[in-house]
Amino acid sequence: MQPQKFDTEMHDTMTSDGVPISFHAIVVLQVTDSVVLIKNFGPNWYQNNLEEQFKTMVRQAVRKRGMNETAISTTALDAVDAEIRDALKAFIKEKGLPIQLVTMTVGRANPPDAIKNQRIETATQEQRIQTEQQTKLAEVQRKSAEEARAAADNAYRQAIGLSPEQYVQLKRIEMENRVCADGKCTFIENGGAVPAFNVK
């Protein structure tokens, strides 16, 4: 016989820390003896014998765990699935239902909108803090690099025996030499145009 799938929506299932969460659970069952099933349990055998029991099993499993654990941890969800699966198999056997459990899964927990919004806000704040920390770190590193470069320039100036003004003049000449290395630049000095030249 073809397996039958039963969907169950579970709203406001309480976790151990008192947060109501929702689930979409699926059970796939296969009838092994339809005559006995209808004779002993009626045409609505799932609704009359398993549906509420299944919901109770889900509630009991979820109640043992916290909201974060249930909503985030795949390990926790696997443990919930395994616990409910074992309980459901035992119940089917005890009840004498001529069916077998093919598969069962409880979907990822869906916390209330207020909790979702809090998580989004928390994540946004954490990202903002990280960005600010990275910006501050970059500024500190840039400042350190500039101070190191200034110290190196000053040490070089002193080593070649130039005054600060002479060193600034030297740097200006070096810059002009780099920019106008091909000789196509013209400098305006004392109101007149002077061709650029390479400084050796």
C-alpha positions in Angstrom: 0.0 0.0 0.0 1.1 3.5 -0.7 2.6 5.4 2.3 0.4 8.3 3.5 1.8 11.7 4.6 0.2 13.6 7.4 1.1 17.3 8.0 0.7 18.9 11.4 1.0 22.6 12.2 2.0 23.1 15.8 1.7 26.7 17.2 2.8 28.1 20.5 4.8 25.0 21.6 6.6 26.0 24.8 10.3 25.6 25.2 12.1 25.0 28.6 12.7 28.8 28.8 9.1 29.7 28.3 9.3 30.9 24.6 6.4 29.8 22.4 7.6 28.4 19.0 5.9 26.9 16.0 6.6 23.8 14.0 5.6 22.1 10.8 5.8 18.4 11.5 5.4 15.6 9.0 4.6 11.9 9.5 4.7 9.3 6.8 2.9 6.0 7.6 2.3 2.9 5.7 -0.7 0.6 6.3 0.2 -3.0 6.6 -3.3 -4.4 7.0 -6.1 -2.2 5.8 -8.9 -4.6 6.7 -7.8 -4.8 10.3 -7.1 -1.1 10.4 -10.6 -0.1 9.3 -12.3 -2.8 11.3 -10.6 -2.0 14.6 -9.8 1.7 14.3 -12.2 3.2 11.7 -11.7 5.2 8.6 -10.3 8.2 10.6 -7.7 6.0 12.3 -5.0 8.7 12.2 -7.1 11.5 13.6 -8.7 9.4 16.2 -5.6 7.5 17.4 -2.3 9.2 16.4 -2.7 12.9 15.7 -3.1 14.2 19.3 -0.7 11.6 20.6 1.9 12.8 18.1 1.4 16.4 19.0 1.8 15.5 22.7 5.1 13.8 21.9 6.4 16.8 20.1 5.4 19.1 23.0 7.1 16.9 25.5 10.4 16.7 23.5 10.5 20.5 22.9 9.7 21.3 26.5 13.0 19.7 27.5 15.0 22.2 25.4 15.5 25.9 25.2 14.4 28.2 22.3 17.9 28.9 21.0 18.9 25.3 21.1 15.7 24.2 19.3 15.6 27.0 16.7 19.3 27.0 15.8 21.0 23.7 16.7 20.6 21.0 14.1 21.9 18.5 16.6 19.0 19.4 19.0 16.5 19.0 16.1 18.0 15.6 15.3 17.6 14.6 19.0 14.0 15.8 19.0 13.3 13.8 15.9 14.9 10.6 17.3 13.0 11.0 20.6 9.6 11.4 18.9 10.3 8.7 16.4 11.1 6.1 19.1 8.0 7.2 21.1 5.8 7.0 18.1 7.0 3.5 17.2 6.4 2.3 20.7 2.9 3.8 20.8 2.0 2.2 17.4 3.1 -1.2 18.7 1.4 -0.8 22.1 -1.9 0.3 20.4 -1.8 -2.6 17.9 -2.2 -0.4 14.9 -1.4 -2.3 11.7 0.8 0.4 10.3 4.5 1.2 10.2 6.3 4.4 10.5 8.2 5.2 7.3 9.6 8.6 8.3 8.9 11.5 10.7 10.4 14.9 10.9 9.8 18.1 12.9 10.8 21.1 10.9 12.9 23.9 12.1 11.4 25.9 15.0 9.8 29.2 14.1 10.1 31.7 17.0 7.6 34.6 17.4 8.1 37.7 15.4 9.2 39.7 18.4 12.0 37.2 19.1 13.0 37.3 15.4 13.1 41.1 15.4 15.2 41.1 18.6 17.7 38.7 16.9 17.9 40.9 13.8 18.5 43.9 16.0 21.1 42.1 18.1 22.9 40.9 14.9 22.8 44.4 13.5 24.3 45.9 16.7 27.0 43.2 16.8 27.9 43.9 13.2 28.0 47.6 13.9 30.3 47.0 16.8 32.6 44.8 14.7 32.7 47.5 12.0 33.5 50.2 14.4 36.2 48.1 16.0 37.7 47.3 12.5 37.6 51.0 11.6 39.3 52.0 14.9 41.9 49.3 14.3 42.6 50.5 10.8 42.9 54.1 12.1 45.4 53.0 14.8 47.4 51.0 12.2 47.4 54.0 9.8 48.5 56.3 12.5 51.3 53.9 13.6 52.4 53.6 9.9 52.5 57.4 9.5 54.4 57.9 12.7 56.9 55.2 11.7 57.3 56.9 8.3 57.7 60.3 9.9 60.4 58.9 12.3 62.2 57.3 9.4 62.1 60.5 7.3 63.4 62.5 10.3 66.2 60.0 10.9 67.2 60.2 7.3 67.1 64.0 7.3 69.4 64.1 10.3 71.8 61.5 8.8 72.4 63.6 5.7 72.6 66.8 7.8 69.7 68.8 6.4 67.5 71.2 8.3 63.7 70.6 8.3 63.3 73.4 5.6 66.1 71.9 3.5 64.5 68.4 3.8 61.1 69.7 2.7 62.8 71.4 -0.3 64.6 68.2 -1.2 61.3 66.2 -1.1 59.6 68.8 -3.3 62.4 68.5 -5.9 62.2 64.7 -5.8 58.5 64.8 -6.3 58.9 67.3 -9.3 61.5 65.0 -10.8 59.2 62.0 -10.6 56.2 63.8 -12.0 58.2 65.5 -14.8 60.7 62.8 -15.6 59.9 63.0 -19.4 60.7 66.7 -19.4 57.2 67.8 -20.6 56.3 69.8 -17.5 56.7 73.6 -17.1 57.1 75.3 -13.7 56.0 78.9 -13.0 58.6 80.6 -10.9 58.7 84.3 -10.1 56.1 85.0 -12.8 58.0 83.2 -15.6 57.7 79.8 -17.2 60.7 77.6 -16.6 61.1 74.2 -18.4 61.3 71.2 -16.1 64.6 69.5 -15.6 65.7 66.3 -13.9 67.5 66.9 -10.6 70.5 64.6 -10.0 
